[in-house]
Amino acid sequence: MTISKDNFIVVYRLGDTDSKEWAEYYAGKHNMSISNIGGSEKGKRWQVDGQLVGVGCSDEEILDSDGDFNKEVLFPIQGALEGNILTGNPSQESFTIWGIILGYNVPGGYYYREDPSQGEYRIISSTSRVARGCSKTDGSYNEFSLQVKNKLYDRSIYSRYGADDIQHSLIVSRIDAPTLLLAKQYVDQAEALNKKRIANGLFYIDPYSDKVGAEADDYRDLLLDFKNNLLPTLNLDSWSTTFLDPYIDVAIPFAREDSFMWSWFTNRAHSTFFQTNTASRAFFYNADYDGAETIRNINGNTWPILAMNGGYAACAGAMDDPTISGFLNPNAFFKSLFRGSTMGEAYLFSLPYLDWTMTLFGDPLSYVFFPGELVVDDDSIEENESWYLMSRELAKVSAYYYKQEQETIDIRNLVVDRTSSDIDAEQLIPLLNSSQKLYLSTSKDIRRSKSITSVRQLFAYPVQRYRYWGESQTFPPIDLYLTNQNFKVSRLLIDVVKNIDISEDNLLNEGWWEFEFELRDEVVDFVNYYFLLEVYN
C-alpha cells in the first residue's frame, strides 16, 4: 500500500470559521471526507468530521511553551487519532493515518526552554514535533527528545513510505499564510503542479556560502556531489553560482522559468526575486537559520514566504538554528522524488532530525515527474550491492594487469633462457633489452599505479558514506563494513593498496574464480564448446 489522501487528516483551529473554511477547501481539492455518518465525534479540545480534525488552540503562530503546545495542539490530535473513526477499530495497534496537514491559523511552533530560569529558548517546529509525537512505538506515543535522529533519513535501500515507518514518524506539513485567500492560493499552486505533472523549468543551485568550518565544508561538498552526479540525471537545465571567495556568499540574483531551487545562506531577498514563470514551480529550499520563523508576515522577505507567494507548491525552512548537520539532504530528497515519492515523503527521507526546528510548507501529497525520466526498477540494485559489484569489476581489472605482468615476465625469461647456440649474440642482446623494457612497462609498481586511485576511492567510500548513520558505528572501518554486509573482496585489491586492515574472513580464498561471459548460439545447431582455463601462480 502506498501513501494516498486516504491516509491523511487535515487539522484546523476549532471555532475559527476561516480555518475550517480552508480545511474544507483543501479536503475538497483532494476529495477527502468532511463528515461522519453519525455526526461529529468530539473529545477534550478536539472534534472529528471525516478527515477534518478541529483542535482547541489559539491563533498564535508560536506558542509560549511546550506545555501550551501539548495542551492546544499535540494532545488534541493524539486524542482524535485514538477515536474509532480515524483508526478503524480502536483495538487495532496500527494506525491508518500516515500524514497530517496543519492548516490555516494552527500554531506553527513553540518556544522550548531546557532551563526556564535562563530565559534561553529554541523554536521547535509544529510539523517536526507532531510528526514524531503522533507516531507510536510499542503502543505508546513517542515522548519529546530534542534533535533526535530521524530513522527514516537517507535510507540506503529505497522504498516508499509505508506501514512499517509509522512507528518512527508521520508525514506532517503546514499550510498557513497571512490571509485566508493566500492559504487557499497555496493549495491551488499544488493542484496546478499535480495537474501538469511534469516540472521542466530550470534548477537553480547555490552550493557556496560564506560559512567556514568542517560542517560547512561537508555541506558544500554534499551540494557539489548532488550538482555533479545526481542533478544531471534529472534531465533539467540548471544554473549554478560559482565560487569567488570563502568569505563571500555568492547569491542567486533572481529566479525565472524555474521549477526547483536549492541554495544556502543568504537568508533574505527582495519581493521581485521570483520573476515571470511559465514552468511549474515545484520545491524550494534555502538552508539557513531562521527563514521559517514566520509564514504569516505579509511583508516578509524570508525565503519560505517569497517562495510560496512566488507560486511554489512546497518549500522547507528552519524556524530556528537547525545546525548545519540538520540541513536537508538534496541527494536523499531527489532520489526519492525521482522514484515517485510525494513531496512529503521526499522531505521526510531527507530530514536528519525530528523534534527539531525544520518545517515543511505546502501540500505533502504533491508529486512531480521529470522530463524524459526513465522508469526505475527498484528491485534491480541497491547501494551496497552496487559497491560490491564495483569491487568485483576492479578485481577483474587488477587480475588483467596481473596477467599482463606475468606474461611479460614469461617473455623475458624465455629470452634469458636462450643460449648463443640457439640464437646469434647480435640478435640476442637487442631481444634482452626489448624484453626488459616490456617487463618494466608492466611491472608490479606500474600495475599497482594504474588502479591504486580507484581502489583507494572504493575502500574510502563506505567510511564516508556511513560516517554518521547507517552502520553500527560512525566512520566504520572498511573491515567492519564488509563484515556487516557479508561481503568478501579479492586479495588482488589488497595487493594494490597494501596498508589496509581487512581480516582474513573478509577476503576471498586464494584460487577463487568467477567467470562471466555471454554465449550466443543458434537454436537449430548442435555445437561442442571447449573451455581452456589458464592459471598463474
BELPEZI-V140071 format. One record per residue. RES is the residue in three letters. SS is DSSP state (~ for helix, > for strand, _ for the rest). Layout:
[[RES SS] [RES SS]]
//
This chain:
[[MET _] [THR _] [ILE _] [SER _] [LYS ~] [ASP ~] [ASN ~] [PHE >] [ILE >] [VAL >] [VAL >] [TYR >] [ARG >] [LEU _] [GLY _] [ASP _] [THR ~] [ASP ~] [SER ~] [LYS ~] [GLU ~] [TRP ~] [ALA ~] [GLU ~] [TYR ~] [TYR ~] [ALA ~] [GLY ~] [LYS ~] [HIS _] [ASN _] [MET _] [SER _] [ILE _] [SER _] [ASN _] [ILE _] [GLY _] [GLY _] [SER _] [GLU >] [LYS >] [GLY >] [LYS _] [ARG _] [TRP >] [GLN >] [VAL >] [ASP >] [GLY _] [GLN _] [LEU >] [VAL >] [GLY >] [VAL >] [GLY _] [CYS _] [SER _] [ASP _] [GLU _] [GLU _] [ILE >] [LEU >] [ASP _] [SER _] [ASP ~] [GLY ~] [ASP ~] [PHE ~] [ASN ~] [LYS ~] [GLU ~] [VAL ~] [LEU ~] [PHE ~] [PRO ~] [ILE ~] [GLN ~] [GLY ~] [ALA ~] [LEU ~] [GLU _] [GLY _] [ASN ~] [ILE ~] [LEU ~] [THR ~] [GLY _] [ASN _] [PRO _] [SER _] [GLN _] [GLU _] [SER _] [PHE _] [THR _] [ILE _] [TRP _] [GLY >] [ILE >] [ILE >] [LEU >] [GLY _] [TYR _] [ASN _] [VAL _] [PRO _] [GLY _] [GLY >] [TYR >] [TYR >] [TYR >] [ARG _] [GLU _] [ASP _] [PRO ~] [SER ~] [GLN ~] [GLY _] [GLU _] [TYR _] [ARG >] [ILE >] [ILE >] [SER >] [SER ~] [THR ~] [SER ~] [ARG ~] [VAL ~] [ALA ~] [ARG ~] [GLY ~] [CYS _] [SER _] [LYS >] [THR >] [ASP _] [GLY _] [SER >] [TYR >] [ASN _] [GLU _] [PHE _] [SER _] [LEU _] [GLN _] [VAL >] [LYS >] [ASN _] [LYS _] [LEU _] [TYR _] [ASP _] [ARG _] [SER _] [ILE _] [TYR _] [SER _] [ARG _] [TYR _] [GLY _] [ALA ~] [ASP ~] [ASP ~] [ILE _] [GLN _] [HIS _] [SER _] [LEU _] [ILE >] [VAL >] [SER >] [ARG >] [ILE _] [ASP _] [ALA _] [PRO _] [THR _] [LEU ~] [LEU ~] [LEU ~] [ALA ~] [LYS ~] [GLN ~] [TYR ~] [VAL ~] [ASP ~] [GLN ~] [ALA ~] [GLU ~] [ALA ~] [LEU ~] [ASN ~] [LYS ~] [LYS ~] [ARG _] [ILE >] [ALA >] [ASN _] [GLY _] [LEU >] [PHE >] [TYR >] [ILE >] [ASP _] [PRO _] [TYR _] [SER _] [ASP _] [LYS _] [VAL _] [GLY _] [ALA ~] [GLU ~] [ALA ~] [ASP ~] [ASP ~] [TYR ~] [ARG ~] [ASP ~] [LEU ~] [LEU ~] [LEU ~] [ASP ~] [PHE ~] [LYS ~] [ASN ~] [ASN ~] [LEU ~] [LEU ~] [PRO ~] [THR ~] [LEU ~] [ASN _] [LEU _] [ASP _] [SER >] [TRP >] [SER >] [THR _] [THR _] [PHE _] [LEU _] [ASP _] [PRO _] [TYR _] [ILE _] [ASP _] [VAL _] [ALA _] [ILE _] [PRO _] [PHE _] [ALA >] [ARG _] [GLU _] [ASP >] [SER >] [PHE >] [MET >] [TRP >] [SER >] [TRP >] [PHE _] [THR _] [ASN _] [ARG >] [ALA _] [HIS _] [SER _] [THR _] [PHE _] [PHE >] [GLN _] [THR _] [ASN _] [THR _] [ALA _] [SER _] [ARG _] [ALA _] [PHE >] [PHE >] [TYR >] [ASN >] [ALA >] [ASP _] [TYR _] [ASP _] [GLY _] [ALA _] [GLU _] [THR _] [ILE _] [ARG _] [ASN _] [ILE _] [ASN _] [GLY _] [ASN _] [THR >] [TRP ~] [PRO ~] [ILE ~] [LEU ~] [ALA ~] [MET ~] [ASN ~] [GLY _] [GLY _] [TYR _] [ALA _] [ALA >] [CYS >] [ALA >] [GLY >] [ALA >] [MET _] [ASP _] [ASP _] [PRO _] [THR _] [ILE ~] [SER ~] [GLY ~] [PHE _] [LEU _] [ASN _] [PRO ~] [ASN ~] [ALA ~] [PHE ~] [PHE ~] [LYS ~] [SER ~] [LEU ~] [PHE ~] [ARG _] [GLY _] [SER _] [THR _] [MET ~] [GLY ~] [GLU ~] [ALA ~] [TYR ~] [LEU ~] [PHE ~] [SER _] [LEU _] [PRO _] [TYR >] [LEU >] [ASP _] [TRP _] [THR _] [MET >] [THR >] [LEU >] [PHE >] [GLY >] [ASP _] [PRO _] [LEU _] [SER _] [TYR _] [VAL _] [PHE >] [PHE >] [PRO _] [GLY _] [GLU _] [LEU _] [VAL _] [VAL _] [ASP _] [ASP _] [ASP _] [SER _] [ILE _] [GLU _] [GLU ~] [ASN ~] [GLU ~] [SER ~] [TRP ~] [TYR ~] [LEU ~] [MET ~] [SER ~] [ARG ~] [GLU ~] [LEU ~] [ALA ~] [LYS ~] [VAL ~] [SER ~] [ALA ~] [TYR ~] [TYR ~] [TYR ~] [LYS ~] [GLN ~] [GLU ~] [GLN ~] [GLU ~] [THR ~] [ILE ~] [ASP ~] [ILE ~] [ARG ~] [ASN ~] [LEU ~] [VAL ~] [VAL ~] [ASP _] [ARG _] [THR _] [SER _] [SER _] [ASP _] [ILE _] [ASP _] [ALA ~] [GLU ~] [GLN ~] [LEU ~] [ILE ~] [PRO ~] [LEU ~] [LEU ~] [ASN ~] [SER ~] [SER ~] [GLN ~] [LYS ~] [LEU ~] [TYR ~] [LEU ~] [SER ~] [THR _] [SER _] [LYS ~] [ASP ~] [ILE ~] [ARG ~] [ARG ~] [SER ~] [LYS ~] [SER ~] [ILE ~] [THR ~] [SER ~] [VAL ~] [ARG ~] [GLN ~] [LEU ~] [PHE ~] [ALA ~] [TYR ~] [PRO ~] [VAL ~] [GLN ~] [ARG ~] [TYR _] [ARG _] [TYR _] [TRP _] [GLY _] [GLU _] [SER _] [GLN _] [THR _] [PHE _] [PRO _] [PRO _] [ILE ~] [ASP ~] [LEU ~] [TYR ~] [LEU ~] [THR ~] [ASN ~] [GLN ~] [ASN _] [PHE _] [LYS _] [VAL >] [SER _] [ARG ~] [LEU ~] [LEU ~] [ILE ~] [ASP ~] [VAL ~] [VAL ~] [LYS _] [ASN _] [ILE _] [ASP _] [ILE _] [SER _] [GLU ~] [ASP ~] [ASN ~] [LEU >] [LEU _] [ASN _] [GLU _] [GLY _] [TRP _] [TRP _] [GLU _] [PHE _] [GLU _] [PHE _] [GLU _] [LEU _] [ARG _] [ASP _] [GLU _] [VAL _] [VAL _] [ASP _] [PHE _] [VAL _] [ASN _] [TYR _] [TYR _] [PHE _] [LEU _] [LEU _] [GLU _] [VAL _] [TYR _] [ASN _]]
//
